[in-house]
Amino acid sequence: MLYHSTNNPTHRVDLKEAILRSLPPDNGLYMPCSLPTLGEDFWKIWRDLSFEEIGYAVADAFFGEDVPEEALTDIVDGTLEFDAPLITLAPGDHILELFHGPTLAFKDFGARFMARLMAWLTRDDDRLLTVLVATSGDTGGAVASAFHQVEGTRVIILYPKGKVSGLQEKQLTTLGGNIQALEVDGTFDDCQRLVKSAFLDRELSERLNLTSANSINLSRLVPQSFYYIHSARQLPEGVKPVFVVPSGNFGNLTAGLLARQLGLPVEHFVAATNINDVVPAYLKTGNYQPRPSAATISNAMDVGAPSNFARMEALFGKSWEAMRGLISGLSYSDQATRAAVREVKSLHDYEIDPHGAVGWLAARQWRSQHPGTATITLETAHPSKFLDVMEQELGQGAVEIPERLAILANREKVATPIAADEADFKAWLNQQA
């Protein structure tokens, strides 16, 4: 299969180039030249398939022309070593728990798949692969875990100083080995801008053999489509879900759109954001205006220029009317988010993290306006990763910290401080060559 740039359909590359170079030279994003679908045979039996069987069918639709069956099966099986259970809080009110992986965040699905696919693509290479990733919290930890001690790779993680939770920061900065953290004096948007600047410097990118682990990389998105299908099949037959997606860089929602493209019956999507509501504003007005992000308690959604918006536009032929016909956008303040954390605990005895709380608010608002619909809210991270907020709202000890996170608390943070300056960042990268 060939892949083209969202900025230039005539710029086409093969799978290895699209995944390992990550970003086209024209600053677009790679998309398959022909979007695949799953055939009638799959949709006749999809409700009876295992998570792994669903994952393989989706991966094969996108990558099967280039990756042999045995290798693709190993990649999928190695990715899906944990479940994504669907929890019902009340009739029509469902939560998809995506935090059962090693770093307690939905990013584990994409990061683990990507690491394994990259290892297969570079199996005959003897060059060191440098993975650059910008994170607003969970991406960096998932990528660090997926690539830690993987031979022939090094990972450089850029995160915004003071804008990730304490335990999230420990996940980024305590592994050592082939994982290096850069503490950027700026926002997530600055981190993302620095990463993109390195890829657009083609000489630097080629010399350092750079690849991205952000959701600009298509191999991050495809495995996230697995759990959309996996969750929908757990609803009663004939019920088409409304997926409510806490959104920042919009990779997770784009993965849902890919699942629908494959043939998944979906009633609607709701993009739930905090006050960084660039896409909800666009869906209301048709005017897309990126702006500097503002810090909130749902930090993974603090994005003012979501990179995957270009893919969303491409999937809808740049039609605002078509996009808003399938996607609605709702945004909420920190005050409302805090109240939702308390309310979900009071009503359902369920601890929901700040990102999931934003999604739950949007799901409740949607159901109030569309009675009888079934919402699936994506709970993207374990609440213990945001312990300060959770304990402020629910009290000391209200949330149990899983051991794999608790053991990080006393480890020493190791991070290199840098300015949010492209020239300085490139100079630092050149020193690593």
C-alpha positions in Angstrom: 0.0 0.0 0.0 1.1 3.5 -0.7 0.7 6.6 1.5 0.3 10.2 0.5 0.6 13.6 2.2 -2.5 15.4 3.3 -1.0 18.5 1.7 -0.1 16.8 -1.6 -1.8 13.7 -2.9 0.9 13.2 -5.6 3.6 12.8 -2.9 3.5 9.0 -2.3 5.7 6.7 -0.3 5.8 3.1 0.8 5.0 1.8 4.3 8.6 1.9 5.6 9.0 5.5 4.6 5.6 6.6 6.0 6.2 5.0 9.4 9.9 5.6 9.9 10.1 9.2 8.5 6.7 10.0 10.0 6.2 13.4 8.5 6.1 14.3 4.8 8.5 17.1 3.7 5.6 19.4 3.0 4.5 19.3 6.7 1.4 17.3 5.9 0.5 14.0 7.4 0.6 10.5 5.8 -2.7 8.8 4.9 -3.3 5.6 3.0 -3.9 6.4 -0.7 -6.8 4.0 -0.6 -8.7 3.7 2.7 -9.4 0.1 3.5 -12.7 -1.5 4.6 -13.4 -4.8 6.3 -15.6 -7.0 4.2 -19.0 -8.5 4.8 -17.5 -11.7 6.0 -15.9 -9.9 8.9 -19.0 -7.9 9.9 -21.1 -11.1 9.9 -19.0 -12.5 12.8 -17.3 -9.5 14.4 -19.3 -9.8 17.7 -18.0 -13.3 18.2 -14.3 -12.5 17.6 -11.6 -12.0 20.3 -9.9 -8.7 20.8 -6.8 -10.2 19.2 -8.8 -11.4 16.1 -10.3 -8.0 15.7 -6.9 -6.4 16.0 -5.4 -8.7 13.4 -8.2 -8.0 10.9 -7.8 -4.2 11.3 -4.0 -4.4 11.1 -4.1 -6.6 8.1 -6.5 -4.2 6.3 -4.0 -1.4 6.7 -0.6 -3.2 6.6 -1.2 -6.7 5.3 0.1 -5.9 1.9 3.5 -5.2 3.3 3.8 -7.2 6.5 3.6 -11.0 6.4 0.8 -12.7 8.4 3.1 -14.3 11.0 4.9 -11.0 11.7 1.6 -9.1 11.9 0.1 -11.7 14.2 3.1 -11.4 16.6 2.9 -7.6 16.5 -0.8 -7.6 17.4 -0.5 -10.3 20.1 2.4 -8.4 21.7 0.3 -5.3 21.7 -2.9 -6.7 23.1 -1.6 -8.3 26.3 -4.2 -6.5 28.4 -7.9 -5.8 28.0 -10.1 -2.7 27.4 -13.2 -3.6 29.4 -16.5 -1.8 28.9 -18.1 -0.7 32.2 -21.7 0.2 32.5 -22.4 3.0 35.0 -26.1 3.3 34.2 -28.4 2.3 31.3 -26.9 3.9 28.1 -23.9 5.3 30.1 -20.8 3.2 29.4 -17.1 3.7 30.1 -14.4 2.2 28.1 -11.4 1.6 30.3 -8.2 2.1 28.3 -5.8 2.2 31.2 -4.9 -1.4 31.9 -1.6 -1.4 30.0 1.9 -1.0 31.6 1.8 2.8 31.8 -1.9 3.0 32.7 -3.0 5.0 29.7 -4.6 4.4 26.3 -1.4 5.4 24.6 0.0 1.9 25.5 -2.0 0.4 22.6 -0.5 2.6 20.0 3.0 2.8 21.5 3.4 -1.0 21.8 2.1 -1.7 18.3 4.4 1.1 16.8 7.5 -0.2 18.6 6.9 -3.7 17.3 6.1 -2.6 13.7 9.2 -0.4 13.7 11.4 -3.2 14.9 10.1 -5.4 12.0 10.6 -2.6 9.5 14.2 -2.1 10.7 15.1 -5.7 11.2 17.8 -5.6 8.5 19.1 -2.1 9.4 22.3 -1.4 11.4 21.7 2.3 12.0 20.5 3.6 15.4 16.8 4.7 15.2 16.1 7.9 17.1 12.5 8.2 18.2 11.4 11.8 18.9 8.2 12.3 20.8 6.4 15.4 22.3 4.1 14.7 25.2 1.5 16.5 27.3 1.7 13.6 29.8 0.8 10.1 28.8 2.3 9.7 25.3 5.9 10.0 26.6 5.4 7.4 29.4 3.8 4.9 27.0 6.5 5.4 24.3 9.3 5.2 27.0 7.9 1.9 28.2 7.4 0.4 24.8 10.9 1.2 23.5 12.8 0.8 26.8 15.9 -1.4 26.2 14.8 -2.1 22.6 18.1 -2.7 20.8 19.0 -0.2 18.1 16.7 2.6 19.3 17.0 5.6 21.5 14.0 7.8 22.6 14.1 11.5 23.1 11.0 12.8 25.0 10.1 16.5 25.0 7.6 17.5 27.7 6.4 21.0 29.0 8.0 22.1 32.3 5.5 22.1 35.1 2.5 21.0 33.0 2.4 17.2 33.6 1.5 15.5 36.8 4.2 14.4 39.2 3.7 10.7 38.5 3.5 11.2 34.8 6.8 13.1 34.9 8.4 10.2 36.8 7.3 7.8 34.0 9.2 10.0 31.5 12.3 10.7 33.5 13.3 7.7 35.6 13.8 4.8 33.1 17.3 5.8 31.9 19.1 3.6 29.4 18.0 4.5 25.9 15.4 6.9 27.2 16.2 10.6 27.5 13.8 13.4 28.7 14.0 17.0 27.7 12.1 19.5 30.0 11.0 22.3 27.7 10.3 25.7 29.0 7.0 26.1 27.2 3.8 24.4 26.3 3.0 21.1 24.7 2.4 23.0 21.4 6.0 24.2 21.7 7.2 20.6 22.2 5.3 19.5 19.2 6.6 22.4 17.1 10.2 21.5 18.0 9.7 17.9 17.0 8.1 18.9 13.7 11.0 21.3 13.0 13.5 18.5 13.3 11.6 16.3 10.8 11.2 19.1 8.3 15.0 19.6 8.4 15.5 16.7 6.0 19.3 16.6 6.3 19.1 16.4 10.1 16.3 13.9 10.0 18.2 11.6 7.6 21.5 11.9 9.4 20.0 11.1 12.8 17.6 8.5 11.4 14.7 10.3 13.1 11.2 8.9 13.5 8.2 10.1 15.5 6.2 8.4 18.1 3.5 11.0 18.2 0.1 10.5 16.6 1.4 12.2 13.5 2.7 8.6 13.0 0.0 6.5 11.3 1.1 3.4 13.2 0.0 5.0 16.4 -3.5 5.5 15.2 -4.4 2.1 13.6 -4.1 0.1 16.8 -6.4 2.6 18.6 -9.1 1.6 16.1 -9.0 -1.9 17.6 -10.8 -0.9 20.8 -13.5 1.0 19.1 -14.7 -2.2 17.4 -14.0 -4.3 20.6 -16.2 -2.0 22.7 -19.0 -1.7 20.2 -19.4 -5.4 20.0 -20.2 -5.6 23.7 -23.4 -3.5 23.3 -26.7 -5.3 22.5 -27.1 -6.1 18.8 -28.6 -3.3 16.8 -27.3 -0.6 19.2 -25.1 2.0 17.4 -22.8 3.7 19.9 -22.1 7.4 20.3 -18.4 7.5 21.1 -17.4 10.4 23.4 -13.7 11.1 23.1 -11.7 13.3 25.5 -9.6 15.1 22.9 -6.3 17.0 22.7 -4.3 16.2 19.6 -7.3 14.3 18.1 -5.4 11.1 17.3 -7.8 9.0 19.4 -10.9 10.5 17.6 -9.2 10.0 14.3 -8.7 6.4 15.1 -12.5 6.1 15.7 -13.1 7.7 12.3 -10.8 5.0 10.8 -12.8 2.3 12.6 -16.0 3.7 11.1 -14.3 3.8 7.7 -13.6 0.1 8.1 -17.4 -0.4 8.4 -18.1 -0.1 12.2 -21.7 1.1 12.8 -21.4 4.4 14.7 -24.2 6.7 15.5 -22.1 9.8 16.3 -18.8 11.1 17.7 -18.5 13.7 20.4 -15.2 15.5 20.8 -15.0 16.5 24.5 -12.4 19.1 25.4 -11.4 21.4 28.2 -11.1 25.1 27.6 -8.7 24.3 24.8 -11.6 24.1 22.4 -10.2 24.9 19.0 -12.0 22.0 17.3 -15.4 22.4 19.1 -15.3 26.0 18.1 -14.6 25.0 14.5 -17.5 22.5 14.5 -19.8 25.3 15.7 -18.6 28.1 13.4 -16.6 26.6 10.5 -13.7 28.8 11.5 -10.5 26.9 12.5 -8.2 29.1 14.6 -5.3 27.4 16.4 -4.2 29.4 19.5 -1.7 29.0 22.4 -2.9 26.3 24.8 -3.9 27.0 28.4 -3.0 24.8 31.3 -5.8 22.8 32.9 -6.2 19.8 35.3 -6.8 17.6 32.2 -3.3 18.3 30.9 -3.2 15.7 28.1 -5.9 17.8 26.3 -4.0 21.1 26.6 -3.4 21.4 22.9 -4.0 24.6 20.9 -3.0 23.3 17.5 -4.1 19.7 17.2 -2.0 18.0 14.6 -4.5 15.3 13.6 -7.0 17.9 12.4 -5.4 17.6 9.0 -6.4 13.9 8.9 -9.9 14.7 10.0 -10.2 17.3 7.2 -8.9 14.7 4.7 -11.4 12.1 5.8 -14.3 14.5 5.3 -13.0 16.0 2.0 -12.4 19.3 3.9 -16.2 19.7 4.2 -17.2 21.4 7.4 -20.8 20.4 6.9 -19.8 16.7 6.6 -17.6 16.8 9.6 -20.1 18.4 11.9 -22.8 16.0 10.7 -20.8 13.2 12.3 -18.9 15.0 15.1 -20.1 17.3 17.8 -17.8 19.3 20.0 -18.4 20.1 23.7 -16.0 21.8 26.2 -15.9 22.2 29.9 -14.0 24.2 32.6 -11.8 22.9 35.3 -14.6 23.7 37.8 -17.1 21.6 36.0 -14.5 18.8 35.6 -13.9 18.8 39.4 -17.6 18.6 40.1 -17.9 15.7 37.6 -15.2 13.7 39.5 -17.2 14.1 42.7 -20.5 13.4 41.0 -19.4 10.2 39.3 -18.1 8.9 42.6 -21.3 9.9 44.4 -23.7 8.5 41.8 -21.8 5.4 40.7 -19.0 4.7 43.2 -16.5 5.0 40.4 -13.3 7.0 40.3 -12.9 8.8 37.0 -9.8 10.8 36.0 -10.1 14.5 34.9 -10.0 13.6 31.2 -12.7 10.9 31.6 -14.7 13.4 33.7 -14.7 15.8 30.7 -15.9 13.0 28.5 -18.6 12.0 31.1 -19.9 15.5 31.2 -20.2 15.6 27.4 -21.8 12.1 27.3 -24.4 13.2 29.9 -25.2 16.4 27.9 -25.5 14.4 24.7 -27.9 11.8 26.2 -30.0 14.6 27.7 -30.5 16.0 24.2 -30.8 12.7 22.5 -32.8 10.4 24.9 -32.4 6.6 24.4 -28.9 6.8 22.8 -26.0 4.7 24.2 -22.7 6.6 24.9 -19.3 5.0 25.2 -16.9 7.4 27.0 -13.3 6.7 26.6 -11.5 6.7 30.0 -8.0 7.4 28.8 -5.9 7.1 31.9 -6.0 5.7 35.4 -7.1 8.3 38.0 -4.0 7.7 40.2 -1.9 9.5 37.5 -3.7 12.7 38.7 -3.5 12.0 42.4 -3.4 15.7 43.5 -6.7 16.5 41.7 -8.3 13.2 42.8 -7.5 13.6 46.4 -8.5 17.3 46.4 -12.0 16.2 45.2 -12.4 12.8 46.8 -10.1 12.9 49.9 -6.8 11.4 50.9 -6.4 7.7 49.9 -9.6 7.7 47.8 -7.7 6.3 44.8 -5.5 3.2 45.0 -2.2 3.6 43.2 -1.2 0.5 41.2 2.2 -0.8 42.2 3.8 -0.2 38.8 3.1 3.5 39.3 3.7 3.7 43.0 7.3 2.4 42.7 8.2 5.4 40.6 7.5 8.0 43.4 10.9 7.8 45.0 13.0 7.4 41.9 15.2 10.3 40.9 14.1 12.5 38.0 16.7 12.9 35.3 15.8 15.5 32.6 17.7 18.1 30.5 16.2 21.6 30.6 15.9 23.3 27.2 14.3 26.5 25.8 11.4 26.3 23.4 13.7 27.4 20.6 14.1 25.5 17.3 17.7 26.5 16.7 18.7 25.5 20.2 16.9 22.2 19.9 18.5 21.4 16.6 21.9 22.3 18.0 21.3 19.9 20.9 20.3 17.1 18.5 23.4 17.7 16.4 25.5 17.1 19.6 23.9 13.7 20.0 24.9 12.5 16.5 
